[in-house]
Amino acid sequence: MSMLKGANMPVQAPVVRAVLGWQSGPGVPDADGSALLLTGGGKVRDDSDFVFYNQPSHPAGAVRHEGKATAGNQVTDTVLVDLGRVEQSIERIVLAASADGGTFGKVPGLHIRLLDATSGAEVARFDSPGATSETAFIFGELYRRAGQWKFRAVGQGYASGLAGLARDFGISVDDSPAPAASAQPTSYPPPVSNLPMAPPPPVAPPAPVAPPAPVTQGWPSVTVTGPDGQPQRIGLPATVPPPVAPPPPPPAPPVPVAPPAPPVAPPAPVRLSKVTLTKQAPTVSLAKQGGRSGSLRVNLNWSMRSLGKRGLFGKQRTAHLPDLDLDLCCLWELMDGRKGIVHPLDNQFGQLNDAPYIMLDGDDRTGANEAGENLTINLDHTDKFRRILVYASIYDGADSFAGLDAVATLYPQHGAPIEMRLDECTVMSRAGVLFLIENVNGELVVRRESRYIIPAPGQFRNQAVDLAYNWGLSWVAAGPKT
């Protein structure tokens, strides 16, 4: 039975899964679950207390974002909470979600279920009613009361999205593009063990000590005649040397002084927006971004770079080039050794539900279409992929990528978008490689390439890309030999 808003109940299970669920369909926004770990003051201690798709695991290991799954038209996004590992300073764990591409009023069947992670039994359920224009929602919270964990159905909406919700609880949010990292590492003083040590100053030898003069005790003495008839003194005082002070101990060696600690930079704000692949951060795991299943859409859009009043090719600058035709293509290889190409020439668009499990949706000849060109990869067949090389080829309208701004974005069905820009070309190349996606121990890892290929004499662009990456296709004049 679904709980009423504001109701609470005890939680006996030591480990629980908070499962956000809804029905997918045309025009239905995606939703992303998250958790915030709060102290008694109702705020996070720092940004690491926010667990979501871009920060999927809490440092203490108590909370983990497990990602999404789809069964028919039912979609779930799950957060696991190990209550026994929650630190004592944490009193509440807020279970929230944000809508991507619309409002929660357009998401049917929205609910949250709390499950025993061991048995799978339902501990609690809350069907959130009345959502309209909200783009973020608190569905419930786990909280401590007298040493016992409880769950409360909350149902509080936010029109300011995930960023507004996060800021309310003390998260510093950076939703701007990430600046490029410096290529030069910061220099710090060397460790103590490597510091040159100045020799101690020489110690002067102690001054010689003169032998002590005899000291007379001052006793009285008399002279008498001895048995041999000779005079003899009786009571002659003994000569006693004064005590000599021990030499001072040698000076202690100088104690090395540790260098000052390197400056600690403040933690970077949490990024809620898409992941951007750069030279400094060129790879990302699709699985760790939540892209374990469903579809992966690869989108390509392009425009002319601003070069004053007129463009590089002598045309008046506009948002898009009306006569520029870029083709989105990929080379693919499966675990069973089969390999090939997907591109618009000769209608080699591929297919989703059979090999190669990749499909190109069409050929945008202008770039003016907001949807651009799209290549869809079926992640339900991740185990069948060995590698996929995604690249763009200028078919018509320009002699090189120099002067163009092309943007490639990966949109996992479950996870944050991954973006890279193709804007660094300085050579006369009409083939730009975007991403290499490889199967690494069962996970698809995306690597930014940003590589521009110049065909050798007698080669054509697709063949040159193949040879640059040792793909091993056999080519004839019309394309790959099948």
C-alpha positions as CSV (number, residue, x, y, z in Angstrom):
1,M,0.0,0.0,0.0
2,S,1.3,3.4,-0.9
3,M,2.1,5.8,2.0
4,L,0.5,9.1,2.5
5,K,2.5,12.3,2.2
6,G,4.2,13.0,5.5
7,A,3.7,9.5,6.9
8,N,6.7,7.5,8.3
9,M,7.5,4.0,9.2
10,P,10.4,2.1,10.8
11,V,13.0,0.4,8.6
12,Q,14.3,-2.9,9.9
13,A,16.5,-3.9,6.9
14,P,20.2,-3.1,7.4
15,V,20.7,-2.4,3.7
16,V,18.0,-0.9,1.4
17,R,17.5,0.1,-2.2
18,A,15.6,3.2,-3.0
19,V,14.1,2.5,-6.4
20,L,12.6,5.4,-8.4
21,G,10.2,4.2,-11.0
22,W,8.1,5.6,-13.9
23,Q,6.7,4.8,-17.3
24,S,8.6,5.8,-20.4
25,G,7.1,6.8,-23.7
26,P,7.2,9.5,-26.5
27,G,7.7,12.9,-25.0
28,V,8.3,11.6,-21.5
29,P,11.3,13.3,-19.8
30,D,14.1,11.1,-18.3
31,A,14.6,11.2,-14.5
32,D,17.7,10.8,-12.4
33,G,17.8,9.6,-8.8
34,S,20.1,11.1,-6.2
35,A,20.8,11.2,-2.4
36,L,22.0,13.9,0.0
37,L,23.5,12.9,3.3
38,L,22.7,15.6,5.9
39,T,23.8,16.5,9.4
40,G,21.5,17.6,12.2
41,G,21.7,21.1,10.8
42,G,20.0,20.0,7.6
43,K,23.1,20.6,5.4
44,V,25.7,18.4,3.8
45,R,29.2,18.5,5.4
46,D,30.8,19.0,2.0
47,D,30.1,18.2,-1.6
48,S,31.0,14.6,-1.3
49,D,27.8,14.1,0.6
50,F,25.9,14.4,-2.6
51,V,25.5,11.1,-4.6
52,F,24.2,11.2,-8.1
53,Y,25.1,10.1,-11.7
54,N,28.3,12.3,-11.9
55,Q,29.4,11.3,-8.3
56,P,28.0,7.8,-7.9
57,S,29.6,6.6,-4.7
58,H,29.9,8.2,-1.3
59,P,33.5,8.1,0.2
60,A,32.3,6.1,3.3
61,G,30.8,3.5,1.0
62,A,27.4,3.9,2.7
63,V,25.5,5.2,-0.4
64,R,25.9,4.3,-4.0
65,H,24.0,5.2,-7.2
66,E,23.5,2.0,-9.0
67,G,22.0,3.4,-12.3
68,K,19.0,2.7,-14.4
69,A,17.3,-0.3,-15.9
70,T,14.5,-0.7,-18.4
71,A,11.9,-3.5,-18.6
72,G,9.3,-2.8,-21.3
73,N,8.1,0.7,-20.7
74,Q,9.0,0.7,-17.0
75,V,12.2,2.5,-16.1
76,T,13.9,2.5,-12.7
77,D,16.8,4.3,-11.2
78,T,18.3,2.9,-8.0
79,V,20.2,4.2,-5.0
80,L,21.6,1.7,-2.5
81,V,22.0,2.7,1.2
82,D,23.9,0.6,3.7
83,L,22.5,2.0,6.9
84,G,25.1,0.3,9.1
85,R,27.9,2.2,7.4
86,V,26.3,5.6,7.6
87,E,28.5,7.8,9.8
88,Q,27.2,9.0,13.1
89,S,27.3,12.6,12.1
90,I,24.7,11.9,9.4
91,E,21.1,12.1,10.6
92,R,19.1,12.2,7.4
93,I,19.5,10.9,3.9
94,V,17.3,12.7,1.4
95,L,16.1,10.6,-1.6
96,A,15.5,12.9,-4.5
97,A,15.3,13.0,-8.3
98,S,15.5,15.5,-11.2
99,A,13.8,15.6,-14.6
100,D,15.8,15.8,-17.7
101,G,14.1,17.3,-20.8
102,G,10.8,18.3,-19.2
103,T,8.9,18.5,-15.9
104,F,7.7,15.8,-13.6
105,G,4.1,16.6,-14.6
106,K,4.9,14.8,-17.9
107,V,6.3,11.7,-16.2
108,P,3.5,9.1,-15.6
109,G,3.5,6.4,-12.9
110,L,6.1,8.2,-10.8
111,H,6.8,6.5,-7.5
112,I,9.6,5.4,-5.1
113,R,9.9,2.0,-3.5
114,L,12.1,1.1,-0.6
115,L,13.3,-2.5,-0.8
116,D,15.2,-4.8,1.5
117,A,18.5,-5.2,-0.5
118,T,18.9,-8.8,0.8
119,S,15.4,-10.3,0.3
120,G,14.0,-7.8,-2.3
121,A,10.9,-7.4,-0.1
122,E,9.2,-4.1,-0.3
123,V,9.7,-2.1,2.9
124,A,7.8,1.1,1.8
125,R,6.2,2.7,-1.2
126,F,5.2,6.3,-2.0
127,D,3.4,7.3,-5.2
128,S,4.1,11.0,-5.6
129,P,0.8,12.8,-6.5
130,G,0.1,16.1,-8.1
131,A,3.4,16.8,-9.9
132,T,3.1,19.7,-12.4
133,S,5.9,22.1,-13.2
134,E,8.6,20.7,-10.9
135,T,12.0,19.7,-12.3
136,A,13.3,18.2,-9.1
137,F,11.5,16.3,-6.4
138,I,12.3,15.0,-2.9
139,F,10.4,11.7,-2.7
140,G,11.4,10.6,0.8
141,E,14.0,10.5,3.4
142,L,15.7,8.0,5.7
143,Y,16.3,9.5,9.2
144,R,17.5,8.4,12.6
145,R,15.2,8.5,15.6
146,A,16.4,7.2,19.0
147,G,18.9,4.9,17.3
148,Q,16.3,3.5,14.9
149,W,16.2,4.3,11.1
150,K,12.8,5.4,9.7
151,F,11.5,6.3,6.3
152,R,9.3,9.4,5.7
153,A,7.3,10.1,2.5
154,V,8.0,13.8,1.6
155,G,6.8,14.8,-1.8
156,Q,8.4,18.2,-2.0
157,G,8.9,19.7,-5.5
158,Y,11.4,22.3,-6.9
159,A,11.1,24.3,-10.0
160,S,14.8,25.1,-10.0
161,G,16.0,21.6,-11.0
162,L,18.7,19.5,-9.5
163,A,21.0,22.5,-9.1
164,G,18.4,24.4,-7.0
165,L,17.7,21.4,-4.8
166,A,21.4,20.7,-4.3
167,R,22.2,24.4,-3.4
168,D,19.4,24.3,-0.8
169,F,21.3,21.7,1.1
170,G,24.7,23.3,0.9
171,I,26.1,21.9,-2.3
172,S,28.4,24.2,-4.3
173,V,27.3,23.7,-7.9
174,D,29.2,24.5,-11.0
175,D,27.1,24.2,-14.1
176,S,29.4,26.1,-16.4
177,P,31.8,24.5,-18.9
178,A,34.9,23.1,-17.2
179,P,38.0,25.2,-17.8
180,A,41.0,23.5,-19.4
181,A,43.4,22.2,-16.9
182,S,47.0,23.5,-16.9
183,A,49.4,21.3,-18.8
184,Q,52.2,22.1,-16.3
185,P,52.1,20.3,-12.9
186,T,52.2,22.4,-9.8
187,S,55.7,22.5,-8.3
188,Y,56.1,21.9,-4.6
189,P,59.2,21.7,-2.3
190,P,60.9,18.3,-2.3
191,P,60.3,15.9,0.6
192,V,62.3,16.3,3.8
193,S,64.5,13.2,3.1
194,N,65.8,14.9,-0.1
195,L,66.6,18.3,1.4
196,P,70.3,19.2,1.4
197,M,71.4,19.5,5.0
198,A,74.0,22.2,5.9
199,P,76.9,20.8,7.9
200,P,76.9,21.8,11.6
201,P,79.5,24.5,12.6
202,P,82.8,23.1,13.9
203,V,83.0,22.7,17.6
204,A,86.2,24.2,19.3
205,P,88.1,21.7,21.4
206,P,87.9,22.4,25.1
207,A,90.6,24.6,26.5
208,P,93.4,22.6,28.3
209,V,92.9,22.5,32.1
210,A,95.9,23.2,34.2
211,P,96.7,20.6,36.8
212,P,95.2,21.6,40.0
213,A,97.4,23.0,42.7
214,P,97.7,21.0,45.8
215,V,95.3,22.1,48.4
216,T,96.4,22.0,52.0
217,Q,93.8,21.0,54.4
218,G,95.1,23.4,57.0
219,W,95.7,20.7,59.7
220,P,98.3,21.6,62.4
221,S,101.7,19.8,62.2
222,V,104.7,19.2,64.5
223,T,108.2,18.1,64.0
224,V,109.5,15.2,66.1
225,T,112.5,12.9,66.1
226,G,111.9,9.6,64.6
227,P,113.2,6.2,65.8
228,D,116.3,6.7,63.5
229,G,117.1,10.0,65.1
230,Q,115.9,12.0,62.1
231,P,113.3,14.7,62.3
232,Q,109.8,13.7,61.1
233,R,106.7,15.8,60.6
234,I,103.5,14.5,62.1
235,G,100.0,15.5,60.8
236,L,101.3,16.7,57.4
237,P,98.1,17.5,55.5
238,A,97.2,15.4,52.4
239,T,97.1,17.1,49.0
240,V,93.6,16.7,47.5
241,P,92.9,17.8,43.9
242,P,89.6,19.7,43.3
243,P,86.9,17.9,41.4
244,V,87.1,18.4,37.6
245,A,83.9,19.2,35.8
246,P,83.0,16.7,33.0
247,P,83.4,18.1,29.4
248,P,80.2,19.5,27.9
249,P,78.3,17.0,25.7
250,P,78.7,17.5,21.9
251,P,76.1,19.7,20.4
252,A,73.0,17.9,19.1
253,P,72.7,17.7,15.3
254,P,70.4,20.3,13.8
255,V,66.8,19.1,13.5
256,P,65.6,19.2,9.8
257,V,62.7,21.6,9.3
258,A,59.9,20.2,7.2
259,P,58.9,22.2,4.2
260,P,55.6,24.0,4.3
261,A,52.7,21.9,3.2
262,P,51.6,22.6,-0.4
263,P,48.6,24.9,-0.6
264,V,45.4,23.0,-0.5
265,A,43.1,24.1,-3.3
266,P,39.4,24.3,-2.4
267,P,37.4,21.4,-3.7
268,A,35.9,21.9,-7.1
269,P,32.2,22.5,-7.1
270,V,29.9,19.6,-8.1
271,R,29.2,19.5,-11.8
272,L,25.6,18.6,-12.7
273,S,25.9,19.1,-16.4
274,K,27.3,16.8,-19.1
275,V,30.8,15.3,-18.9
276,T,33.3,17.0,-21.2
277,L,36.2,15.0,-22.5
278,T,39.4,17.0,-22.8
279,K,43.1,16.4,-23.3
280,Q,43.6,16.3,-19.6
281,A,40.5,14.0,-19.0
282,P,40.1,12.0,-22.2
283,T,38.3,8.9,-21.0
284,V,35.1,7.9,-19.2
285,S,33.4,4.6,-18.5
286,L,29.9,4.4,-19.8
287,A,29.0,1.9,-17.1
288,K,30.2,4.3,-14.4
289,Q,28.1,7.0,-16.0
290,G,25.0,4.8,-15.8
291,G,25.1,3.7,-19.4
292,R,24.9,-0.1,-18.9
293,S,21.8,-0.8,-21.0
294,G,19.3,0.8,-23.3
295,S,20.6,3.0,-26.2
296,L,23.5,5.3,-26.7
297,R,22.9,8.1,-29.2
298,V,25.9,9.7,-30.8
299,N,24.9,13.2,-32.1
300,L,27.0,15.4,-34.4
301,N,26.2,19.1,-35.0
302,W,28.4,21.7,-36.6
303,S,28.6,25.4,-37.3
304,M,31.1,28.0,-38.8
305,R,33.7,29.4,-36.4
306,S,33.5,33.1,-36.0
307,L,36.3,34.8,-38.1
308,G,35.3,38.4,-38.1
309,K,32.6,39.5,-40.4
310,R,33.2,36.7,-43.0
311,G,33.9,33.0,-42.6
312,L,37.0,31.1,-43.4
313,F,35.6,30.1,-46.8
314,G,34.7,33.7,-47.7
315,K,31.0,33.4,-46.9
316,Q,29.0,35.6,-44.7
317,R,29.0,33.9,-41.2
318,T,25.7,32.3,-40.2
319,A,24.7,29.9,-37.5
320,H,25.1,26.9,-39.9
321,L,26.7,26.5,-43.3
322,P,23.9,25.8,-45.8
323,D,26.1,23.9,-48.2
324,L,28.3,22.0,-45.8
325,D,27.6,18.2,-45.6
326,L,29.3,16.2,-42.8
327,D,28.7,12.5,-42.5
328,L,28.7,10.7,-39.2
329,C,30.3,7.2,-39.6
330,C,31.8,4.4,-37.5
331,L,34.0,1.4,-37.9
332,W,32.9,-1.5,-35.7
333,E,34.3,-4.8,-34.6
334,L,32.5,-7.5,-32.6
335,M,33.9,-10.1,-30.2
336,D,33.3,-12.9,-32.7
337,G,35.7,-11.2,-35.2
338,R,33.1,-9.7,-37.5
339,K,33.8,-6.1,-38.5
340,G,32.5,-3.4,-40.8
341,I,31.5,0.2,-41.4
342,V,28.3,2.2,-40.8
343,H,28.0,5.3,-43.0
344,P,25.4,7.0,-45.3
345,L,27.1,6.0,-48.6
346,D,25.4,3.1,-50.3
347,N,22.8,3.1,-47.6
348,Q,25.0,1.3,-45.1
349,F,22.9,2.5,-42.2
350,G,23.3,-0.6,-40.0
351,Q,20.7,-2.1,-37.8
352,L,19.9,-2.1,-34.0
353,N,18.6,-5.5,-33.2
354,D,21.1,-7.5,-35.1
355,A,24.8,-7.2,-36.0
356,P,26.3,-4.6,-35.9
357,Y,23.7,-3.4,-33.3
358,I,24.5,0.2,-34.5
359,M,22.3,2.3,-36.8
360,L,22.6,5.7,-38.5
361,D,19.3,7.5,-38.6
362,G,19.9,9.5,-41.8
363,D,22.0,12.0,-43.5
364,D,21.7,15.7,-42.5
365,R,23.2,17.6,-45.4
366,T,23.2,21.1,-43.8
367,G,23.8,20.9,-40.0
368,A,20.8,23.2,-39.7
369,N,18.7,20.5,-38.2
370,E,18.8,20.8,-34.4
371,A,18.9,17.0,-34.2
372,G,22.0,16.9,-36.4
373,E,23.1,13.4,-37.5
374,N,22.6,10.6,-35.0
375,L,24.2,7.2,-34.6
376,T,22.5,4.8,-32.2
377,I,24.3,2.0,-30.4
378,N,22.3,-0.8,-28.7
379,L,23.9,-1.1,-25.2
380,D,21.8,-4.2,-24.5
381,H,24.5,-6.0,-26.6
382,T,27.5,-4.5,-24.8
383,D,29.1,-7.9,-24.4
384,K,29.2,-8.4,-28.2
385,F,31.2,-5.2,-28.9
386,R,35.0,-5.3,-29.1
387,R,35.5,-1.7,-30.3
388,I,33.7,1.1,-32.1
389,L,35.5,4.0,-33.8
390,V,33.2,7.1,-34.4
391,Y,34.4,9.7,-36.9
392,A,33.1,12.5,-39.1
393,S,33.8,13.0,-42.8
394,I,33.3,16.2,-44.8
395,Y,31.4,15.1,-47.9
396,D,30.9,18.5,-49.5
397,G,31.2,22.2,-48.8
398,A,34.6,22.5,-47.2
399,D,38.2,21.3,-47.7
400,S,39.1,20.8,-44.1
401,F,37.8,20.8,-40.5
402,A,39.9,23.9,-39.9
403,G,37.5,26.8,-39.2
404,L,34.6,24.6,-38.3
405,D,33.1,24.0,-34.9
406,A,31.8,20.4,-34.8
407,V,30.3,19.1,-31.5
408,A,29.9,15.4,-30.8
409,T,27.7,14.4,-27.9
410,L,27.0,10.9,-26.5
411,Y,23.6,10.6,-24.9
412,P,23.3,7.4,-22.9
413,Q,19.7,6.5,-22.3
414,H,20.6,6.1,-18.6
415,G,23.3,8.6,-17.6
416,A,24.9,12.0,-18.2
417,P,25.7,13.3,-21.7
418,I,29.3,13.1,-22.7
419,E,30.6,15.8,-25.0
420,M,33.7,16.7,-27.0
421,R,34.5,19.4,-29.6
422,L,36.1,18.9,-32.9
423,D,37.7,22.4,-33.2
424,E,41.4,21.9,-33.1
425,C,42.2,21.1,-36.7
426,T,45.2,22.9,-38.2
427,V,45.8,20.7,-41.2
428,M,43.9,20.1,-44.5
429,S,41.9,17.1,-43.3
430,R,38.4,16.1,-44.2
431,A,38.2,13.2,-41.7
432,G,38.1,13.8,-38.0
433,V,38.0,10.9,-35.5
434,L,35.8,11.6,-32.5
435,F,35.7,8.7,-30.1
436,L,37.1,5.2,-29.7
437,I,34.7,3.0,-27.6
438,E,36.4,-0.2,-26.4
439,N,35.1,-3.1,-24.3
440,V,37.4,-3.2,-21.2
441,N,36.6,-6.1,-18.9
442,G,32.9,-6.0,-19.9
443,E,32.6,-2.2,-19.6
444,L,32.5,0.2,-22.6
445,V,35.1,2.9,-22.1
446,V,34.9,6.0,-24.3
447,R,38.2,7.7,-25.2
448,R,38.4,11.1,-26.9
449,E,40.5,11.0,-30.0
450,S,40.3,14.4,-31.8
451,R,42.5,13.1,-34.5
452,Y,42.6,14.4,-38.1
453,I,43.4,11.9,-40.8
454,I,45.0,12.9,-44.2
455,P,44.7,10.2,-46.8
456,A,47.9,9.1,-48.6
457,P,47.9,9.4,-52.4
458,G,45.4,6.9,-53.9
459,Q,43.5,6.4,-50.6
460,F,40.0,7.7,-49.8
461,R,39.0,9.0,-46.4
462,N,37.2,5.9,-44.9
463,Q,40.1,3.7,-46.0
464,A,42.6,6.1,-44.4
465,V,40.8,6.0,-41.1
466,D,40.8,2.2,-41.3
467,L,44.6,2.1,-41.9
468,A,45.3,4.7,-39.1
469,Y,43.6,2.4,-36.5
470,N,44.6,-1.0,-38.0
471,W,41.0,-2.0,-38.4
472,G,41.8,-4.5,-41.1
473,L,38.9,-4.2,-43.6
474,S,39.5,-5.1,-47.3
475,W,38.7,-2.1,-49.6
476,V,37.8,-1.7,-53.2
477,A,37.2,1.6,-55.0
478,A,33.5,1.8,-54.1
479,G,34.1,1.1,-50.4
480,P,34.7,-1.8,-48.0
481,K,34.7,-5.2,-49.6
482,T,32.0,-7.4,-48.2
